[in-house]
């Protein structure tokens, strides 16, 4: 059996879904949701890096993340 390692641990993802009101969460739903969250995070990270670079910085700052998340 191959173990799949994702960017985001399954337990916190499951807790997010439970806190949103789910009574139970299927394992495959947790994996898909974790993949979606990771992709959204990657997209925001790439945009934030572009914003920082455009501002002449190498360091991504809080404002870069907030601005990237808005777009």
N, C-alpha and C positions, 0 to 999 in steps of 0.2 A: 504494500500500500504506500503510495506516494503522499507525503505530507506537503500541503500547499502553505507557503509562507507569504503572507501579505504585508503590506506596509502598516496597516492598522490592526491591532489585536482584536480578536472576535468578542471578547468579554465587554469592552467599552462600547462597541458597536451595538451589541445586544442590549446593553443598558440604555443606550440612546433610544432604541426602538421601544423598550418597555416604558421608559419615562414619557414617551409620546402617547402612551395609552394602550399598547399592545398587551394582551394577556399572555400570549405565547408567541414565540418567534421560531420559525423553521431555520435549520442550520444553513440551507442554501440561500435563504433570504438574507441572513447575516453576511454571508460571503459576498453576495451581489451588492448589498448596501455598502459594505466596506470598500469594494472596488469602485463604486460610484463616488463615495467620499474621497477616496484616494485620487481619483481623476480630477475632481473639482479642486482639491488641494493642490495638485500639480499645476493645473491651469492658473490658479491664483498666484502660485509661487513664481511661475514663469513670467506672468504679467508684472508682478512686484519687482522681479529682477530687472525687467526692461525699464520700469519706472526709475529704479535706483540708478541704473546705468545712464539713463537720459539726464538724470540730475547730477551726473558726474561722481557718483559714489559707487563703491564696491559693496557696501553694507546695506542690506535690506532693513528698513526701519518700519516701525509700527504704522506710520502713515502710508507707506507704500502698500502694505498689506490691506489696509482699510480702503485705499483708493482702488486697488486691483479687485477687491471683492465687490465693489459697487458696479464695476463694468461687466 
